[in-house]
């Protein structure tokens, strides 16, 4: 079986390959193909991934290519994880939003809109090639904004498409660690949209253990729920996706990000540039073990500063650099032992290949499971994968607060897909105006004009 990663030159690819190697025998994997349009990055990251394959005893063949047709031909499963415009595109997305007085975050609000302008056409083109050269293959979309891109693919008729985001399963994995049980023993009820979801209950052998977990402040302090006030958690009574911070603390998030010396995109751009420089030096010197240790240090530093302005336990980017230099790689987590972002896709592949049921939250068409949403709305929802099928589980009615927020953001998503597919500037303005974090015609118009001008190289003229 062949598994292809589109965006294989990305800095997260070693995590993906490391996770995949551990499951290669169980899923019958014979080839991992890394494809990327940036051949220079692909060479560096691919070289690092090859070291992981060799360390694992070469259980699979690792191939690399810049040719999408070659990469997709014969693939049974395809993971899309691309960033059109690379890190400089992200920096523009964030800075343009901040200059207009709204949130500058890569997936939520205007930043996610700008990313969708570039992501949707590119992923759709890969899907069309895949349908031609490997009909029947599955697409697992990680390309952000994941739910919105998946909506576009589904609207265009690509039925074997699933959107995946590891934050959707935060409650399942955190509570499993808390109770010391296998996450697959739990039955969470997740509902919402990508980066806008809630977990209403978590069943263990038929008993809802979520209320007890939400009352345990020591436990919550060790999870991503530590960014929310206890009063807010108590009022809503559900597990909150961490990206809800940008809605529930909108002005704090905006002020914090504007107060940073660098945006997250600028920080990642700096980290990635340095990583690639150092990897080039080490691989040129034929020092693969040092290259792997360097990557582990990079990954630990990047992860430690995720949403640092919201997390009481997170170091500043400057402090993270000092910690990494002092303590890593001796205390770095080995990347072969991490599931990384690949875990969700590999769970599905294993279920489809072996027939063993898997319960997880995914971005799939609603099919009537959340009563207030349209059947073809792509939602983030608990699913079971068994007997070759991916089935969303019933949710029914949801509280008014969540319903109103979901419907507003889904209207924005629908309009954004329409705008991109029709290349309509007018529809794009209406899309951004519909977003709860914008809600202004004049601001939406400015944002659309500036984003279309900034990214004309990738999206052409509208």
C-alpha positions, 0 to 999 in steps of 0.5 A: 500500500502506498501513502502519499504526503502532499507537502512533504517538504514541510517541517512537520513531515518527520513527525508524520513519517516517524508515526507512520513507520510504527504502524507500517506492518499493521496497515500493510504499508510499503511506500511513503511518498513525499511530494513538494513543489519546493525541491530544496526543502524536500531534499532537506526534510526528505533526507531527515525522514530517510534517516528515520526509515533507516533507523527503523530498519527500513520497513518501507520505501521512502520516495520523494518527488516534485511531480504530483502525478507521480506522487499520486499514482498508485496511492491508496491514501493521500494526506494534504498538508500544504502552505501555499505562499509558505511562511511569508504568506502567513506573515502577510495574513496576520499583519494585514489583519492586525493593521485593520484592527482584527485578529491576526491568527492563521486559521481563525477569522481574516487570517484563515480567510486569506489562507483559504484563498490560496489553499482551496485552488491548490488542494482542489487541483491535487484532488482532480489529479488523484481522481484521474490517476488513483480513483477510489483513493482517500484524501485526508486533508490537514491543510488549513483552514481544514474544515473550510478546505474540506467543505470546498472539496465535498462541494465539488464532489470529492466524496472520499475526503475527510478533514482532520485536526488533532485539536478536535480530540483534545478531550478524548486524549486528555481524559484518557491520560487522566483516567489511565485508559486507552482513548478508544475506550472513551466515547466523546460527543464532539460537535461544532466546526473546525477550530470551533467545537465543543465536547458535550460528554465523554462516556466510559463504559456508559458513564459520563466522566466529563463533569468530574473532569471539568470540576478537577482544576488540578487536572484542567491546569495540565491541559489546554483548558487552562487558558479558560477561566473556571467560571466560563468552563462552569457556565458552558459545562463542556470541554472547549476547543482551544481555538474558542479562546479567540472568540471568548477572549477576542479583545484580549487575544487581539491586544496580546498579539498586537503587543508581541514583538513578532507575530506567530508567523514571524516567529515560525518563519525565523525558526524554520529558516534557522532549522533549514540552514542548520540541517543543510550544514549537518547533512552536508557533513554527513551527521544525521544523528545531530540533524535528528537531535536538532530537529527534536530541539526545534520541535520542542521549542516550537510546541512550547510557545504554541498560544503562549500569550494565552497559556499561563504555563508557556514560556515566551519565545525568547525564554523557549530559546534559552530553555532549548539551548540549555536542556535539549536535545538531552530532554527532547522527546524522541520523534519516533515515539510521537504520534504528532499530527499524523495520529488521526489519519493513521487511526482511520487508515488502520480502521479501514485496513484492518476492520477494527473500529475507531472512534474519533472526531473528524470534519465530515458532512453533517448528514443530519446528525446536528439538527440545526445544520444542513446535511451537506455542511461539513462539521467537526463531529464524533465519528466511528470508522468501521466496515470500510465506512466513516459514519458521523454519530448522532448529536441532535439538538445543541444549545442556542449559544453554540448553534448561533455561533456555528451557523454564523461561522458556517455562513462565512465558510459557505460564502468563502468557498463560493467566492474562491470557486467563482473568483468573486470579490463581491462574495468575498466581502460578504463572506468576511462581513459574515464572520463574527470577528469582523462584522463590518462591511467597510473593514471586510472590503479593505481586508479583501482588497489587501489580501487579493493584492498581497496574494495575486501571485498565487490566486490571480486576478479576481 
